[in-house]
Amino acid sequence: QKLPVQGRERRAAMGRVQGGMRCVKFLLFIFNFIFWLAGCAVVAFGLWLRFGEVVRDLSTDEKSPEYFYMGLYVLVGAGILMMTVGFFGCCGAARESQCLLGAFFTCLLVIFAAEVTAGVFAFIGKKVAVDEVQAIYNEAYDNYIKDAEKGNKTLIQFHDALQCCGKESDGPVKLTCPKDIQEHKNCLDEIQILIDSKLHLVGIVGIAIAGVTIFGMIFSMVLCCAIRNTRDML
């Protein structure tokens, strides 16, 4: 009678483990679908910031705000990796493969590091990014004061994109300003407002995605341990 009792206990234990595995697998599928959608959203958001009308016009033929763009490239790269990882995470859960789940965990760790880097960069590197764009504007401004033809195109580009005109006053560069501006706006101030707002969004998105990846790593490790325990019982 002892062996049948042990057999029933073993079957009950296996049933509990398999039930837990099905639950974790279902949660992992949902997570990966949401993660894939989040990856698409991050890529779209990063490309919109990089090639959107206002930010796109901050670069010239000779110079561009590389420090600011670098943060956006990291964001887009992490989004593409998220889309890929979401697919392989579903495959690993469906096949109950410890190898694929381990790779999934490693990729999530890389994404976590990339998103934290982008988030920290966005919050800490604001001043560097602002100074870089302002330097481009100041150079174009000074060139225009020295030679009206040399800096004309760049100033028009900045003024149209930011809907501003000059620095403390618009007198020296009045001809390059949009005609429909109602009141004077300092372009250096407008640059700071723009970069601050965009990098604030990048920071929020980066930290939020980093938080989501933690749940994915937990699910993958729980499922991996459940698979190992089930195989040990067989």
C-alpha positions in Angstrom: 0.0 0.0 0.0 3.0 2.3 0.5 4.0 2.4 -3.2 0.5 3.4 -4.5 0.4 6.2 -1.9 3.8 7.4 -3.0 2.6 7.2 -6.7 -0.5 9.2 -6.0 1.6 11.8 -4.2 4.0 12.0 -7.0 1.3 12.3 -9.6 -0.3 15.0 -7.5 3.0 16.9 -7.2 3.5 16.6 -11.0 0.0 17.8 -11.6 0.6 20.9 -9.5 3.9 21.6 -11.3 2.3 21.1 -14.7 -0.6 23.4 -13.7 1.8 26.0 -12.6 3.8 25.6 -15.8 0.7 26.1 -17.9 -0.2 29.3 -15.9 3.4 30.7 -16.3 3.5 29.7 -20.0 0.2 31.6 -20.6 1.5 34.6 -18.7 4.7 34.5 -20.7 2.8 34.4 -24.0 0.8 37.4 -23.0 3.9 39.2 -21.8 5.7 38.5 -25.1 2.8 39.7 -27.2 2.6 43.0 -25.2 6.4 43.2 -25.4 6.3 42.8 -29.2 3.7 45.6 -29.4 5.8 47.7 -27.0 8.8 47.2 -29.3 6.8 48.4 -32.3 5.7 51.4 -30.4 9.3 52.2 -29.2 10.7 51.9 -32.8 7.9 54.2 -34.1 8.4 56.7 -31.3 12.2 56.8 -31.8 11.9 57.3 -35.6 9.2 59.9 -35.1 11.6 61.8 -32.7 14.5 61.4 -35.0 12.9 62.3 -38.3 10.0 64.4 -37.1 9.7 67.8 -38.6 11.1 69.9 -35.7 14.0 67.6 -34.7 14.9 66.9 -38.3 15.4 70.6 -39.0 17.9 70.9 -36.1 20.7 69.5 -38.3 22.5 71.2 -41.1 24.5 70.0 -44.1 27.7 70.3 -42.0 26.6 69.6 -38.4 24.0 67.7 -36.5 23.3 67.1 -32.8 25.0 63.7 -32.6 24.7 63.5 -28.8 20.9 63.9 -29.0 20.6 61.6 -31.9 22.7 58.9 -30.2 20.1 58.5 -27.5 17.4 58.1 -30.1 19.4 55.5 -32.0 19.8 53.5 -28.8 16.0 53.7 -28.2 15.3 52.5 -31.8 17.8 49.7 -31.5 16.3 48.5 -28.2 12.8 48.6 -29.8 14.0 46.4 -32.8 15.6 43.9 -30.3 12.3 43.9 -28.3 10.3 42.9 -31.4 12.8 40.1 -32.1 12.9 38.9 -28.5 9.1 38.9 -28.2 8.9 36.4 -31.1 11.6 34.0 -29.8 10.2 34.2 -26.3 6.9 32.8 -27.6 8.8 30.0 -29.3 10.7 29.2 -26.1 7.6 29.0 -24.1 5.7 26.9 -26.7 8.6 24.4 -27.0 9.4 24.5 -23.3 13.0 24.8 -24.3 15.4 25.8 -21.5 18.0 26.9 -24.0 15.6 29.3 -25.8 14.3 30.6 -22.4 17.9 31.1 -21.3 18.6 33.1 -24.5 15.4 35.0 -23.9 16.5 35.9 -20.4 19.9 37.1 -21.7 18.3 39.2 -24.4 16.0 40.8 -21.9 19.0 41.6 -19.7 20.6 43.4 -22.7 17.4 45.3 -23.4 17.2 46.2 -19.7 20.7 47.6 -19.8 20.1 49.5 -23.1 16.8 51.1 -21.8 18.3 52.1 -18.5 21.2 53.6 -20.4 18.8 55.5 -22.7 16.8 56.7 -19.7 19.8 57.8 -17.6 21.3 59.5 -20.7 18.0 61.4 -21.3 17.7 62.7 -17.7 21.4 63.4 -17.1 22.6 64.4 -20.6 20.0 67.1 -21.2 22.5 70.0 -20.8 25.1 68.5 -23.2 22.4 67.9 -25.8 21.0 71.4 -25.4 24.5 73.0 -25.5 25.3 71.0 -28.7 22.2 72.3 -30.6 22.6 75.8 -29.3 26.2 75.8 -30.5 25.0 74.9 -34.0 22.5 77.8 -33.9 25.1 80.2 -32.5 27.5 79.4 -35.3 24.9 79.9 -37.9 23.9 83.2 -36.2 27.4 84.5 -36.1 28.1 83.5 -39.7 25.0 85.3 -40.8 26.1 88.5 -39.0 29.4 88.3 -40.8 28.1 87.3 -44.1 24.3 87.4 -44.7 24.4 84.7 -47.4 26.5 82.1 -45.6 24.2 81.5 -42.6 20.9 82.3 -44.3 19.7 78.8 -45.0 20.5 77.4 -41.6 18.8 80.3 -39.7 15.7 80.0 -41.8 15.6 76.3 -41.1 15.9 76.9 -37.3 13.5 79.8 -37.2 10.8 78.0 -39.2 11.1 74.8 -37.1 11.1 76.5 -33.7 8.9 79.5 -34.7 11.4 81.8 -33.1 13.6 84.7 -34.2 17.1 85.6 -33.1 18.4 85.8 -29.5 17.7 88.7 -27.2 16.2 90.7 -30.1 15.3 89.8 -33.7 16.7 93.0 -35.3 20.0 91.5 -36.7 18.3 88.5 -38.3 14.8 89.8 -39.0 14.9 88.8 -42.7 15.3 85.1 -41.8 12.4 85.0 -39.4 8.9 83.6 -40.2 6.5 86.4 -41.2 3.6 85.1 -39.1 5.3 85.3 -35.7 3.2 87.4 -33.3 5.7 88.0 -30.6 9.5 87.7 -30.3 10.8 84.3 -29.0 14.5 83.7 -28.1 15.7 80.7 -30.2 18.1 79.6 -27.5 15.3 79.3 -25.0 13.1 77.5 -27.6 15.9 75.0 -28.3 16.2 74.2 -24.5 12.5 73.8 -24.2 12.3 71.4 -27.2 15.3 69.2 -26.2 14.2 69.1 -22.6 10.7 67.9 -23.6 11.9 65.3 -26.1 14.6 63.8 -23.8 12.1 63.8 -20.9 9.9 61.5 -23.1 12.8 59.3 -24.0 13.7 59.0 -20.3 10.2 58.0 -19.3 9.9 55.4 -22.1 13.3 53.9 -21.4 12.7 53.5 -17.7 9.2 52.1 -18.3 10.4 49.5 -20.7 13.3 48.6 -18.4 10.6 48.0 -15.7 8.6 45.7 -18.0 11.6 43.6 -18.9 12.1 42.7 -15.2 8.7 40.9 -15.3 9.8 39.0 -18.4 13.0 37.9 -16.8 11.0 36.6 -13.8 8.5 34.7 -15.9 11.3 33.1 -18.0 13.2 32.0 -15.0 10.1 30.6 -13.2 9.2 28.6 -16.3 12.7 27.4 -16.8 12.8 26.1 -13.2 9.4 24.5 -13.6 10.6 22.7 -16.7 13.7 21.4 -14.9 11.6 20.2 -11.9 9.2 18.4 -14.2 12.0 16.6 -16.0 13.6 15.6 -12.6 10.3 14.0 -11.6 10.1 11.9 -14.7 
